[in-house]
Amino acid sequence: MEQLHDVTGVEVSGKHRLRLTFDDGTVGEVDFAGREWRGVFEPLVDPDYFARVTVDPEAGTITWPNGADMAPEPLYAEACRNLSRTVGARQ
């Protein structure tokens, strides 16, 4: 079974790009440029609104003021493909 990793930190690193930190020390970039934002995600088209992202520690993921959030598993997979650094990662 795949281990789940919670998001513990988020930093806006571009217009629609985030640097995410996970509970295992993984830090990676996730680029959302070019996404079609629909429904609850539609406000994220605006880079200023997108930049209002925060971490929801209870859910272990990122969220926006309107309640939009994303599952941490695909965020972790994408961050691992675009590593910034790994600090004290457990295997």
DAGI-V656468 format. One record per helix or strand. SS is the DSSP state (helix for helix, strand for strand). FROM is the first residue (numbers start at 1). LEN is the number of residues. If there is no record, write none. Layout:
ss=SS from=FROM len=LEN
ss=SS from=FROM len=LEN
This chain:
ss=strand from=7 len=8
ss=strand from=17 len=6
ss=strand from=26 len=6
ss=helix from=39 len=7
ss=helix from=47 len=4
ss=strand from=54 len=3
ss=strand from=61 len=3
ss=strand from=69 len=1
ss=helix from=72 len=10
ss=strand from=83 len=4
